[in-house]
């Protein structure tokens, strides 16, 4: 009896899918990939310092900043969200401007993703689909955003593409030592860029079991060693994360406790919002700040025609990509997309980890491949219309992200500059949310009051109490407000400050408001500026 006859009834035979997705026109040519790489370099490398750092990037800075007696290996072990990127940033920030040096390696990784993605696309889909997918990634606003943010997501997507290439070598039976080492190295690097890379590891394990299962016992052993080698390399950080993440909430019947970050946890709108974000970034329709405003329903309603057209183009492309024929290319892409999404949704529903599109960014290349495959396979008129709308709105969103201040990150750098220019020595600055970011730019020139991670203000009385305690003994203060929804979701802080004294709006850099506050009845001169 052959090994195939003794297989589990739950595991299909290795040849259950026809391999009809072999590229019919060849991979994208070298000239095309060079042109797309140069195109991708423009939005990723230009303007790396145009926007100030934001909250998550400051977490990177705290892990790598020189002159604070930080131990390199200790920081790498403790940094579960991106130890590989942290190691690179650690070395670079000691060479120059930390804003530039924290972002530069992500931008380079973002550019290098394009030719690597071309190689992957040429092995998974036909030539026309591969070229369209590469173009979509080169101008993708979501990918550009995380190629210019000092966190590990740019590395995550780069190594996800390399991991997929290495997987295809194993699936094709090329189980030589160098291929196994390449798989272990690329998947481990993906996970160590951001732990959500482990979702892709699980998806690839499922794909190997159900789509590309090796026939020979020796091959199965080598594949198992390759997947096990990834766990061996990443185990120190996986164990570290298990002590931080509330994984016990995954046990049926266990209470999930208080919601993580409120509205960022999973809702029915999370999936369509994530798909739109994958294709158009954060600069089509309402901005991230506007989506946290009380009138967001009205803003969404006003943007509904644009969002409906954008969503229809995405739905058309993905529907064409899924199609009706069961083939290996489609099966691989669907598993690589669905497993990470389902796992994150389960974690969010059990309140282990909040839902956020960036936490499943590891699947972005696969989503673009599926969409490109679909547009090419649709009837010519439908495919041309869908591709035209998709590309046009992508370019529009990419431009809006640079030109429209609504979509800019909070300009805490400019806020610190404005206050520094107008404040008197010893003037305090209240920064309720972006405290650490402000401190990075202020460099200790002004005393800060009101820190991050305070419980949100739930009522006017609570706001009055907090302001009275925070401003006790002070007759004047500068107030810098940004990302209000974290601390002041009901808009109670400004009225509470106004009840204590006078509030004068000084400036409004992107996403921020700067006020000069003075206690009522002090008779002192107003702030300068």
N, C-alpha and C positions, 0 to 999 in steps of 0.2 A: 504494500500500500504506500502510495507516495505521500509526502508531507502535505500536499494540497488537499488530499482526501481526509486528513485528520484535523483540518483547520476548525476553528471555532465557528458555530453557526451564526455568530454575531459579526464575524469579520468576512467581508466579501472577498472573492478571489482577486488576485493582483491584477488581472486583466479585465476587470468588470467594466472599465471605461475604455472607449476607443480613443486613441491618442490622435484626435483629428485637429488638434490645435498647433501642430508643427508649423512654424512660420512658412507661409507660402511665398513671400516676397523677400525673405531675408531680413536680418536685423537692420536697424537704422545705420546708414553709412557713416563713416568717420567724419566726412565733411559736414553732414547734418548735425551730428553730435557736437562737433566743435562749435558750430554756429549757435546751437541751443545753449551750450555751456557759456559762451560769451554773452548771450542774451540774459541768461540767469544771473550772471555776475553783476550786471548793472544794478538791479534793485537790491541785491543782497550786500554788495560791498560799498555802495555809495550811501552816505548818510548814517554810518554806524553810530556816530555820536549825536545825531540830530535830536534824538529824544532822550530825556533824562532817564536814569534807572528807575525801576518801579519795585514794588514790594518784594516779589519773588527773587529778583536779581540781587537785592540786598542780602537775602539768605545766602547766596553764593559768596558775596563779599565777606560776610561774617565768617565763612568757613575758610577763606583763603587770605584774608587781609594780613599784610606783613606788620611786624612790630607789636604783636599782641601775644607773643609766646605760645603760638599755636604749634602743635606737633603734626608734621605732615602725615605720618601713617595713622595717627589717632584720628585726625580729621577725615581721612579717606575711609576709615572703618566706620565712623559714626555717620557719615553722609550717605544715607541710603538712597536718596534721590539724585543719582548721578555722580558716583565716585570717580568714574573715568574722566568726565568733563571737569570735575573739581581738581583732579590732578593736573590737567592741562592748564586750567585757569590759575592754579597755585604758582606754576612756573612763570606764566606770562605776566601776571600783575606785578611781579618784581622787576620787570623790564621797562615798564612805562605806564602811561595813563590807564588806570584801572577800568574806566568805562570802555575804552577801545579794546583793551586786552581781554576783558571778559567776553566781549562779543565777537572779536575777530575769528577765533577758532570755529565758532558756530557758523559764521558767514562762509568761511572756507569749506566747511563740511557741507553746507547747503549747496554751494557751487559744484563740489565734487559729486554730489548725489546725482546730478543730471547725467553725466556719462555712465555712471554705474547703473542708473535706472534704464538707460538705453540698452545696456547689455541684458539686463533682466527682461525688459519688454521684448527684446528680440528672441528670447527663449520661451516666452509664454504666449505671445499672440503673434498675429501676422504682421507684416512690415508696415502696412498703412496704419493699423491700430497702434503699433509701437511708436511710430513717429508722432501721431496725434497725442498719445499719452505723454511723451517726452515734452512736447510743446505745452501741454496743460500743466505739467509740473514746473517747467521753467518760469512761467508767469503766474504761478499759483500764489495768491496773497497770503494764505494760511502758512505755506512753507516759507515765504519771505519773512513773515512776522517772526517765526521761531528760528529763522536763520540770523536774526538780529536781536535775540533776547538771551541774556546771560544765564540760561538754564540748559539742561541737557537734551532738550527735545530735538534740536537740529542734529546732534549726534545720533539720537535714537532712530530717526528716520533714515539717516545715512547707513547705519549699520544694519537696519532692518532690510534694506535693499541688498547689501552684501550677504546677509544671512540667507535671503531667499535664493540668491545665485548659488551659494554653497549648498543649500538644500537640494536644488535641482541636480547638482552633481551626485549627491548621495542617492537621490531617487532614480537616477539613470544607471545606477550600479557602479559608478566610478568611485570605489571605496578604497582608493589608495591612501596612504598615510597623509599626504599633503592635503587631500580633500577633506579628510576627517578633521585634521588640525584646523583647516580653514573654517569648517563649520563650527567647531568649538570656539574658535577665536572670535568669529563674527557674531554669533548668537550671544556669547558672553559679553562682548563689547556692547551689543544692543541692550542687554539687561543692565549693565553697569553704566549705561548712559541715562537710563531711567528705568525703575523697576517694572514699569508697565510693559517692558520688553519681554517679561516672563509670560505675558499673555500670548505673544507670538510663538514662543517656545512651545507652549501647550497646543497652539493651533497647528504647528508643524508636526508635533508628535501625533496628533489626530489624523493629519493628512497622510503621514507615513503609514499609519495603521490601516486606514480605510481606502486610500487612493493609490499609494505607491508602495504597498507592502512587499518587501523583498521575498523572493521565492525560496532562496537557499538558507539553510540554518546558519551557515557561516556569515552570510550577508546580514541576517537579522541581528546576529551578535555584534557585528561591527557598527551597525546603525544604533543599537542600544548603547554601545560604548560612547558613540558620538553624542547622543542626547544626555547620557549620564555624565559625560565629561563637562558639559555646560553647567550642570547642577554642582559638580565638584568645584568648579572655578568660582561660581557665584554664591556658594553656600554661606560664606561669612556674612554677606549683606542680606541674603534671604532670611537667615536666622535673626539678624539684627532687626529687620523689618517686622518679623513675626512678634517681636517683643514690643513694638511700637503701634502697629496697626491693631485695631480691635477685632482680630480674626475670630474670637470666640463668638461674635455676633452671627457667624455663618451657621452655627449649630441650630437646628430647628427647635423652636420653642423658647429660645433665649431672647430676652428683651433687647431691643436695639438702642434704647436710650434716646437722648436728645439728638435732634437732627444736626448733621455736620454742615456748617456754613449755610444753613437755611435754604434759600432758593436754588443753590447750586446742586442740590441732590436731585436724583432722577425723577423726572416727570414725563408724562406722555409726549410733551413737546420736545424732549431732549434729543430724540433721534432725528426728526426732521431739522431741528436747529443745528445739530452736529453735521449733518450732510451739507446743508447750505454753507456752514462755516468751512468745511473741508474744501469746497469749490471756490468760495468767494471771500473767505476770510471774515474779518470783523468790520468791514467797511462797506457793506451793502445793506441799506435799510437803517434802522435805529442803531446807534452806537452802543457799546457796552455800558456806558454811563446811563444812557437813556433807557436801556432795558431794566434798570434798577429804579427808575423814577415811578412815582405813584400813577402817573398818567400814561404808563407804557402801553396799555391796551389801546388808547387813542392813537399813539404813535405807530403801533403795529398796524392798526386799521388804515391809517393814512398811507403806509408803505405797502399795503397788501397787494395792489396790482403789480408792483415791481417784484415783490417776493414771490408772487404766484407765477410770473413768467420765469424767474430764476429757478424756482422749484420744479416747474414743468420740464425745463431743459435737463435738469439733473435726473428727474424721474424717467424721462424718455431714454436717456443714455444708459441708466442702470437697468431698466427693463430690457433694453436691447442686449445688454451684456449678459443678463441672466438667461434670456432666450429659452428655448425648449430642449435643445440637444444636451444630453449628459456627456460631457467630455472632460478630459483631465484638466485642461486649462481652466475651465469654468469651475470645476470642483475645487481645485487648489485655491483659486482666488476667493471663492465663497467661504471656504473654511477659514482661510487666513483673515478674512474680514469679520465673519460672524462670531467666531470663538472669542476674540478679545472684546468685542462689543457686548456679547452676552455675559461674559465674566464681569466686566465693569458694571453692567446694569445690575447684576446680582449683588455685587459688593455695595453699590449705591443703595439698592433697595433694603439691604440689611444694615445700612448705615456703617459700613466698614470704611468706605472711601467715597468722597463726593463725586458726582458726575461732572465731568468737564471735557469738552472736545479734545483738549491737549492730552488727556490721559489715555486716549485711544489713537493718538496721532501716529502710532506705529503702523496703523493700517492705511494711512493716507495713500502711499504709493499703490497699494493693491486696489483701492477704490478708484483711483484715476485709471488704472489699467482696465478695470472692469467697464468703466464708463466709455473709454476710448474704443474698446472692443465692441461695445454695444452700438455706438454711433456708426462705426464702419459696417456693421452687420445689418443695420436697419435699411429699409428701402431708401434708394438714393436721395429722394427729395426730403424725406423725414430726417435722415441722418445729416444731410447738409444743413437743414434748418436748425436742428438741435445743436450741431457743432458751432454754427455761426452765433447763435444766441449765447451759448456757453462761453465761447471765447470772447465775445464782445462784452458781456457782463463781467468776466474775469478781469479784462483790461480796465474796464471802468472802475471796478472795485480797487484794483491795484493803484490806479491813479488817485482815487479818492482817499485812500489810506495815507498818501503822501501830501495831498494838497488841501484836504478838508480838515480844519482843526477839530471838528467834532470827533474824529476818529483817532486823534493823537493820544498817546499816553499822558497821564497827569504830569505836567511840567513842574515838578517839585524843585528842580535845579533853578529855574527862573524865579520861583517863589522865594527860595532862599536868597537869591541875589537881590530881589526887590526889598526884602526885609533888612538885609545887611546894609543896604545903601541908605535906608531911612531910619533905622533903629538907633536909639541912644544906648550908650554902654550900660549893660545890666538889664535892658528891657527883656522881659520874658516872652517866649513864643509858645502859644498853645497849638499843638499839632496832634489831634486826637487819633488819627488813623495811620498816616504815612510818617510816623515819628522817626523810624529808623532811616528812611530815605532822606528826610530833611536833615537828620543828624549827619549823614554822609556828606552832604553839600555844605552844611553850616560849619563843620569842623570845630564845634565847641565854642563858637564865638558868642552865642546867646544861650542863656539857660532855657531849657525846654520844660514845659509843664503839660500834663495830660498825655499819657502814653497809650501805645497800641495794646490790644488784647484786653481792654476793659469790657465789661458786659454792656450790651447795647442799651441805650436809653429807651425805656418803655413807656414813659409818661412825662408830662410837663413837670410834675412834682419831682420825679427822679432827676430830670435835667436841671432843675433849680438847685437841688441838693448837691449834685455833682459839680456844678459851676461854682457854687458857694465854697465848697471844700477845695477845689482846685485853685481858685483865685484868692483864697484867704490871705490877707496881708499884702495884696497887690492892688494898686490903683490904676494900673495900665498894663496892657498886654497886647501883643500881636497875635492874631488868630489865622491859622492856615488850614483851610478845609479842603479835603479831597476824598473821594471814595466814601462819601457820607453814609452810604447804605450799611456799611459794616458796624458803625457805632451809633448812627442817628437815623435809623430807617423811617422814623415818623416825622422827621424835621423839627425836633423839639429844641435843638441846641441853640440855634441863632435867636429864637424868641427868648430863651432863658438868659442868654448873654445880654440881650437888649433890655430885659427887666432889671438887670443889675447895673447897667450903665448905658453909654452911647456906643454905637457901632458905626464905623465909617468904612465903606468899601474902598480899598486902595488900588487893587489891581486884580485881574482875572487871567492869569496865564492858563494855557490849555488844561482843562479839567480841574482847576483849582480856583479858590477865592481867598483873597487876603484882606483881612479886616484889621483896623486899629480900634481897639476897645479901651474905654476909659470909664472908671467907676463913676456913678452919678454923685454929684454933690461934692466932688473933691476940689473943684475950683482950679485945677491945674491946667496948664496949657495943653492943647491937643497935640497928638503925635505929629512929628514932622513928616515930610514926604509929599 
